[in-house]
Amino acid sequence: MPKPSSRTTTARPLWLAIALVASPPALARAPTTDLASCAAIRADVERLACYDRAAGRKVAKGASPGATASAGKAQPAAKGQPDAAAIPAATPEIASAAPVPAASAPASLIDAAWGFEPDSSRYLISLYRPNYFLLGRYSDRPNEAPFDLLFNALDKSDAELDPTEAEFQLSFKARLWASDDRRFGVWAAYTQRSQWQVYNSDLSAPFRETNYEPEVFVSYNPEVSIGGIDWRLFNFGYNHQSNGRSDPLSRSWDRLVAEFGIEHGDFALLIRPWVVIDEGGDDNPDITDYLGWGDVTAVYKWQGHSFTLMGRGNPDTGKGAVQFTWMSPPVLGPLRAYVEAFSGYGDSMIDYNWYQNTIGVGIALNDYLDRPGR
């Protein structure tokens, strides 16, 4: 065989040298295209992995790219490739940028009860004053004086009221209109309270007294805070209360009533001054001597228990009343054990000028500041 010429032997190293010299620029341009592809990836973790591969870094199997970015010292990048240290570690930044939910502040008792929360329904029908049923209510001094004429007419002059009777109250309110932020609204309300001689078989267990109390008023949340005390409620409106009877048992009055509600945590104070616009004529012309010009009710909630203390009176006459109530946490569905104690004048309209002490035990559905339906 003929030996290769020296020209052919010399040409091979020459072409190999040219190929080796020309190859680095071509290799350097390839990662540039890879980096453009990486930048187009939307997912942070996958984009970082693409950058690591373009930089010639090894990604451990099962390890997150963010871990490889922070593990060890960064290797110097090849010519034409970006410095890996300049590539942001996406995973740690995402974790630090995630919002941390703030602890929610305790709900306002008044806001919840009166639907002042912005997401509450514009139109509400909800419970108002306590709804309860006293299975037994004892009075140390039943007021028989208004019924003497009735007993005589029935030829039962020796009839007596039973000192133990039942009592129940139904009360609800309805928001007829509210502003967009729910801080202002127009309400109508109705309360009915009945005292029932259910254990008095001698008199055929009659209802001794029922009081009817319709109201209409506007309600506003001032949202004023001073020294940790929040003023959350201002109501103003018209109130009528009567027992719906004819003479000589008729009792009634009409008032303009304002209500201020302040609170601090689980404690609230409801202050109600009123102006009498009709004292009921001859039925009860001196009613303010006994019931005064307003009342104050303190409400305290503790671990599901609810305590209230109401006081009212007329400083000029020294007459008035106090009432204490306790409600347990729910014991049967929404029903709660209930105790009510009263001392003074005006336990009901027929007793507006009669002093007595009473105590009753039963069940209740709500207190003064329970949350309405949404």
Backbone torsions as a table, in degrees:
resi	resn	phi	psi	omega
1	MET	NA	143.1	178.9
2	PRO	-71.9	139.1	178.0
3	LYS	-72.2	141.9	177.8
4	PRO	-61.8	143.3	-179.0
5	SER	-71.2	156.9	178.2
6	SER	-64.4	-25.3	-178.7
7	ARG	-68.5	-41.3	-179.9
8	THR	-68.3	-40.3	-179.6
9	THR	-64.2	-38.4	-178.7
10	THR	-72.9	-28.9	-176.3
11	ALA	-70.6	-33.1	-177.5
12	ARG	-61.8	-51.2	177.4
13	PRO	-60.5	-31.1	-177.7
14	LEU	-68.1	-47.1	177.7
15	TRP	-65.6	-35.1	177.3
16	LEU	-64.5	-39.0	179.3
17	ALA	-66.0	-41.2	179.6
18	ILE	-62.6	-42.0	-179.7
19	ALA	-64.2	-39.5	179.7
20	LEU	-68.0	-37.4	179.9
21	VAL	-70.0	-37.1	-176.0
22	ALA	-79.7	-21.8	-173.7
23	SER	-71.0	-37.5	-177.4
24	PRO	-57.7	-45.7	178.1
25	PRO	-59.4	-38.1	-179.8
26	ALA	-65.2	-40.0	178.2
27	LEU	-67.1	-33.6	-178.8
28	ALA	-69.4	-29.9	-178.8
29	ARG	-76.2	-25.5	-176.9
30	ALA	-62.0	-46.1	179.4
31	PRO	-60.8	-29.5	179.8
32	THR	-59.4	-41.4	177.2
33	THR	-65.6	-37.3	178.3
34	ASP	-63.2	-41.4	-179.3
35	LEU	-63.8	-37.7	177.1
36	ALA	-64.0	-37.1	178.1
37	SER	-67.6	-38.7	179.4
38	CYS	-62.5	-42.3	-177.1
39	ALA	-63.3	-23.8	-178.2
40	ALA	-81.5	-9.8	-179.4
41	ILE	-78.1	128.5	-175.4
42	ARG	-82.7	-35.4	-177.9
43	ALA	-72.3	127.8	-175.1
44	ASP	-61.5	-45.7	-176.0
45	VAL	-65.6	-44.7	180.0
46	GLU	-67.5	-37.0	178.8
47	ARG	-63.7	-40.7	178.6
48	LEU	-65.3	-39.0	177.6
49	ALA	-62.9	-38.1	178.4
50	CYS	-63.5	-41.7	177.3
51	TYR	-62.4	-41.5	179.6
52	ASP	-61.6	-42.3	179.0
53	ARG	-65.5	-39.2	179.2
54	ALA	-65.1	-30.2	-179.9
55	ALA	-84.4	-3.1	179.0
56	GLY	79.6	21.1	-179.7
57	ARG	-94.4	145.2	-179.4
58	LYS	-86.1	135.6	175.9
59	VAL	-107.8	118.0	-178.1
60	ALA	-62.9	141.9	-178.8
61	LYS	-64.8	126.6	179.8
62	GLY	86.6	-8.8	179.6
63	ALA	-91.4	146.9	178.4
64	SER	-75.9	144.9	179.1
65	PRO	-56.8	-34.2	179.6
66	GLY	-61.5	-32.9	179.8
67	ALA	-69.3	-40.5	179.7
68	THR	-67.7	-29.5	-178.5
69	ALA	-67.8	-29.9	-176.1
70	SER	-102.1	-9.1	-177.3
71	ALA	-83.5	126.7	176.9
72	GLY	70.3	-175.0	178.5
73	LYS	-89.1	145.0	-179.9
74	ALA	-69.2	136.2	177.3
75	GLN	-80.6	144.4	178.4
76	PRO	-61.3	140.0	-178.4
77	ALA	-76.7	149.4	175.6
78	ALA	-66.9	160.5	-179.6
79	LYS	-58.8	129.8	-179.7
80	GLY	87.9	-1.8	179.5
81	GLN	-108.6	150.4	179.7
82	PRO	-71.6	151.3	177.7
83	ASP	-68.3	126.0	-177.8
84	ALA	-62.2	-28.5	-179.6
85	ALA	-66.7	-23.3	-179.7
86	ALA	-81.6	-12.7	179.5
87	ILE	-80.0	121.5	-176.3
88	PRO	-66.4	141.1	175.2
89	ALA	-77.2	99.5	-169.5
90	ALA	-67.4	-39.3	-173.4
91	THR	-63.1	-49.3	178.3
92	PRO	-60.5	-37.5	-178.0
93	GLU	-66.4	-37.6	179.1
94	ILE	-63.5	-41.0	-179.4
95	ALA	-64.3	-40.8	-177.9
96	SER	-74.0	-25.7	-178.3
97	ALA	-82.7	-13.8	-178.4
98	ALA	-64.4	131.0	-178.4
99	PRO	-67.3	138.5	178.0
100	VAL	-96.7	118.7	-177.4
101	PRO	-62.9	131.4	179.6
102	ALA	-80.3	149.1	177.5
103	ALA	-64.3	129.3	-177.8
104	SER	-71.8	139.1	178.9
105	ALA	-72.7	149.0	178.1
106	PRO	-60.3	140.8	-177.1
107	ALA	-68.5	147.2	176.5
108	SER	-74.8	131.5	178.4
109	LEU	-61.4	-44.9	-176.9
110	ILE	-70.3	-43.8	179.2
111	ASP	-58.4	-42.9	-178.6
112	ALA	-67.0	-41.8	-176.6
113	ALA	-70.7	-31.5	-174.7
114	TRP	-106.8	10.6	175.2
115	GLY	64.9	31.2	178.6
116	PHE	-79.5	-10.0	179.2
117	GLU	-66.0	134.8	-173.7
118	PRO	-58.7	-26.4	-178.6
119	ASP	-93.0	8.7	178.1
120	SER	-75.4	161.0	179.9
121	SER	-66.8	143.8	178.9
122	ARG	-65.2	-37.9	-179.0
123	TYR	-113.2	122.9	-174.7
124	LEU	-127.3	143.5	164.3
125	ILE	-125.6	116.1	-172.0
126	SER	-145.5	171.6	177.7
127	LEU	-70.0	149.6	-173.6
128	TYR	-116.9	-96.8	174.0
129	ARG	-80.4	171.0	-176.3
130	PRO	-56.3	133.7	172.2
131	ASN	-102.2	120.4	-172.5
132	TYR	-151.5	167.1	172.6
133	PHE	-138.9	115.9	176.6
134	LEU	-90.4	114.4	179.7
135	LEU	-66.9	-32.4	177.6
136	GLY	-146.4	131.6	179.6
137	ARG	-135.5	117.3	-174.8
138	TYR	-103.6	135.2	175.7
139	SER	-116.5	134.2	178.9
140	ASP	-79.0	-7.0	-175.8
141	ARG	-156.1	74.5	-180.0
142	PRO	-60.0	142.6	-177.0
143	ASN	-92.5	97.8	-179.2
144	GLU	-94.5	-12.3	-174.5
145	ALA	-54.9	-44.7	-178.2
146	PRO	-65.3	-19.3	-174.3
147	PHE	-99.7	0.3	-177.8
148	ASP	-59.3	-45.0	179.8
149	LEU	-62.1	-38.9	179.5
150	LEU	-66.9	-43.5	179.4
151	PHE	-61.9	-41.3	179.8
152	ASN	-65.5	-39.6	179.8
153	ALA	-64.5	-29.6	179.2
154	LEU	-90.7	7.6	-178.8
155	ASP	57.9	39.3	176.9
156	LYS	-129.4	57.2	-177.5
157	SER	-63.8	-19.8	179.3
158	ASP	-94.8	6.5	180.0
159	ALA	-66.7	148.3	-179.5
160	GLU	-135.5	149.8	173.0
161	LEU	-79.8	143.9	176.2
162	ASP	-78.0	127.9	179.7
163	PRO	-66.1	-16.2	177.5
164	THR	-111.2	123.6	-179.8
165	GLU	-141.0	175.4	174.0
166	ALA	-100.0	157.7	178.2
167	GLU	-147.6	141.1	175.4
168	PHE	-144.2	157.2	179.8
169	GLN	-136.5	134.8	174.4
170	LEU	-118.1	131.5	-176.0
171	SER	-152.6	131.0	176.6
172	PHE	-148.5	162.0	178.4
173	LYS	-135.9	155.3	-179.1
174	ALA	-134.9	127.9	175.4
175	ARG	-87.3	118.8	-176.6
176	LEU	-87.6	-24.1	179.9
177	TRP	-161.5	150.3	177.1
178	ALA	-148.7	150.5	175.4
179	SER	-71.1	167.9	-176.8
180	ASP	-60.9	-36.2	179.9
181	ASP	-88.1	1.5	176.6
182	ARG	67.6	10.1	-179.5
183	ARG	-81.6	-12.3	-178.5
184	PHE	-134.1	135.7	-179.1
185	GLY	-154.9	164.4	176.5
186	VAL	-116.5	129.5	-172.9
187	TRP	-126.4	154.3	165.7
188	ALA	-127.2	145.5	-177.1
189	ALA	-142.3	157.8	178.8
190	TYR	-146.4	132.7	177.3
191	THR	-131.5	135.3	177.1
192	GLN	-132.6	127.9	-177.9
193	ARG	-127.1	127.9	-175.3
194	SER	-125.5	139.8	176.0
195	GLN	-116.0	121.0	-164.6
196	TRP	-121.6	119.2	177.7
197	GLN	-79.5	57.8	-171.5
198	VAL	-66.8	-24.1	-178.4
199	TYR	-96.1	4.7	-177.0
200	ASN	-99.0	83.8	-178.4
201	SER	-70.7	-23.2	179.4
202	ASP	-64.5	-29.0	179.5
203	LEU	-108.3	18.2	179.3
204	SER	62.9	31.7	173.4
205	ALA	50.9	58.2	-177.3
206	PRO	-80.5	163.5	167.8
207	PHE	-79.2	114.9	-176.7
208	ARG	-71.3	-39.8	-176.4
209	GLU	-156.9	137.7	171.9
210	THR	-133.8	128.4	178.9
211	ASN	-109.5	133.2	-179.4
212	TYR	-112.4	133.0	-173.6
213	GLU	-140.7	87.0	172.6
214	PRO	-84.6	150.0	-179.3
215	GLU	-143.6	154.7	168.4
216	VAL	-142.1	135.2	-174.0
217	PHE	-161.3	164.2	172.5
218	VAL	-103.4	150.5	-176.5
219	SER	-131.8	139.7	-176.9
220	TYR	-142.6	142.7	175.9
221	ASN	-104.8	105.4	-177.4
222	PRO	-69.9	-26.2	-177.8
223	GLU	53.1	53.9	178.6
224	VAL	-113.0	129.3	179.5
225	SER	-122.7	129.2	178.3
226	ILE	-137.5	116.3	176.4
227	GLY	58.8	37.2	179.3
228	GLY	83.2	-2.8	176.2
229	ILE	-100.0	126.9	-176.6
230	ASP	-106.6	124.2	173.0
231	TRP	-91.0	109.0	-171.4
232	ARG	-116.7	-5.5	-173.7
233	LEU	-145.2	132.4	167.7
234	PHE	-139.6	116.9	177.0
235	ASN	-115.2	149.3	173.7
236	PHE	-151.4	129.8	-180.0
237	GLY	-176.1	-166.2	-174.8
238	TYR	-105.6	138.3	-177.7
239	ASN	-133.9	127.4	174.0
240	HIS	-117.0	136.2	177.8
241	GLN	-138.2	131.8	179.2
242	SER	-156.6	168.3	176.2
243	ASN	-103.6	3.5	172.7
244	GLY	66.3	22.9	-178.2
245	ARG	-110.5	163.9	175.2
246	SER	-93.2	169.5	178.7
247	ASP	-59.9	145.7	7.8
248	PRO	-93.9	9.8	-176.2
249	LEU	-98.2	1.2	-176.7
250	SER	-68.5	135.4	174.8
251	ARG	-141.3	137.2	178.6
252	SER	-167.1	159.0	167.9
253	TRP	-160.4	160.4	179.4
254	ASP	-126.1	138.1	-175.2
255	ARG	-138.7	153.7	162.2
256	LEU	-99.4	122.2	-171.2
257	VAL	-121.1	132.6	170.7
258	ALA	-109.5	153.3	177.7
259	GLU	-140.7	129.4	177.9
260	PHE	-114.9	129.8	179.5
261	GLY	-121.9	121.3	176.5
262	ILE	-122.2	156.8	-177.5
263	GLU	-151.2	160.0	173.1
264	HIS	-148.9	105.3	-178.0
265	GLY	63.6	-121.9	-177.9
266	ASP	-91.8	11.9	-179.3
267	PHE	-116.7	135.3	177.9
268	ALA	-136.4	149.6	178.5
269	LEU	-127.5	124.0	-179.2
270	LEU	-112.2	117.5	-175.7
271	ILE	-113.8	123.2	-175.4
272	ARG	-125.3	96.3	168.0
273	PRO	-85.2	153.5	177.7
274	TRP	-143.2	159.1	174.7
275	VAL	-120.6	124.8	-178.5
276	VAL	-82.5	124.7	178.5
277	ILE	-105.1	-11.8	175.4
278	ASP	-157.4	115.6	-178.2
279	GLU	-87.6	10.9	176.8
280	GLY	85.8	19.7	176.8
281	GLY	61.0	-128.3	-178.4
282	ASP	-81.3	-6.7	-177.3
283	ASP	-66.9	-48.9	-176.8
284	ASN	-153.4	65.6	-173.7
285	PRO	-67.4	-18.0	-177.8
286	ASP	-109.6	26.3	-173.1
287	ILE	-62.2	-32.3	-179.7
288	THR	-70.7	-19.4	175.3
289	ASP	-63.0	-27.2	-175.3
290	TYR	-106.9	-37.1	-178.4
291	LEU	-98.7	-12.9	173.2
292	GLY	74.7	-156.3	-172.4
293	TRP	-118.4	19.0	178.5
294	GLY	163.2	172.7	174.7
295	ASP	-142.7	162.9	179.4
296	VAL	-131.4	129.6	179.6
297	THR	-124.7	123.6	175.6
298	ALA	-99.0	135.1	-179.7
299	VAL	-124.2	128.3	177.7
300	TYR	-132.6	130.4	179.6
301	LYS	-114.9	134.0	-177.1
302	TRP	-146.1	113.7	176.1
303	GLN	49.8	44.4	178.0
304	GLY	88.3	-12.8	175.7
305	HIS	-85.8	151.9	178.5
306	SER	-131.7	128.2	179.7
307	PHE	-121.4	137.3	174.5
308	THR	-132.5	150.7	175.4
309	LEU	-139.0	118.6	-179.6
310	MET	-112.0	140.6	175.1
311	GLY	-138.7	143.6	177.1
312	ARG	-154.7	163.8	177.7
313	GLY	166.2	178.2	177.7
314	ASN	-119.2	110.1	-178.4
315	PRO	-59.3	-29.7	-178.1
316	ASP	-69.2	-34.0	-178.7
317	THR	-100.5	-15.6	-178.0
318	GLY	73.5	16.0	-179.5
319	LYS	-109.3	149.6	-178.4
320	GLY	177.0	-155.1	-177.8
321	ALA	-161.1	157.7	171.5
322	VAL	-132.6	148.7	177.8
323	GLN	-142.0	133.8	178.1
324	PHE	-119.3	137.2	175.6
325	THR	-134.1	152.3	174.0
326	TRP	-135.5	135.3	173.4
327	MET	-125.2	136.1	178.0
328	SER	-82.3	171.1	165.7
329	PRO	-62.3	164.2	-179.5
330	PRO	-54.3	134.4	-179.8
331	VAL	-114.3	-22.8	178.5
332	LEU	-148.0	98.5	-172.3
333	GLY	60.8	-128.1	178.6
334	PRO	-86.3	-4.5	-174.5
335	LEU	-77.2	142.1	-176.2
336	ARG	-127.3	147.2	173.7
337	ALA	-66.4	145.3	-172.1
338	TYR	-141.2	133.7	175.7
339	VAL	-129.3	134.6	-179.6
340	GLU	-132.6	129.4	176.8
341	ALA	-125.7	135.0	-176.2
342	PHE	-133.5	144.9	175.4
343	SER	-147.9	123.1	176.1
344	GLY	135.0	-156.2	-178.2
345	TYR	-98.2	152.6	171.3
346	GLY	80.1	34.3	175.3
347	ASP	-59.9	-31.4	172.7
348	SER	-148.8	175.4	-178.3
349	MET	-62.9	-40.6	-179.9
350	ILE	-66.9	-22.3	-178.6
351	ASP	-105.6	24.2	-172.6
352	TYR	-59.9	-31.1	-178.5
353	ASN	-112.3	24.8	-176.7
354	TRP	-119.8	129.1	-179.7
355	TYR	-93.3	133.3	177.4
356	GLN	-159.6	163.7	174.8
357	ASN	-118.7	130.2	-179.2
358	THR	-132.5	155.9	172.2
359	ILE	-146.4	136.1	-177.7
360	GLY	-137.1	153.8	-179.1
361	VAL	-132.0	136.7	179.0
362	GLY	-173.3	-144.7	-179.3
363	ILE	-128.1	155.3	-178.8
364	ALA	-140.9	159.0	-179.6
365	LEU	-105.0	-33.2	-176.1
366	ASN	-155.9	161.9	172.5
367	ASP	-108.0	-164.3	-175.6
368	TYR	-67.5	-26.3	-171.3
369	LEU	-128.9	47.1	173.9
370	ASP	-86.9	148.8	-178.3
371	ARG	-66.9	134.1	177.9
372	PRO	-79.2	172.9	174.6
373	GLY	-70.2	154.1	-178.5
374	ARG	-103.4	NA	NA
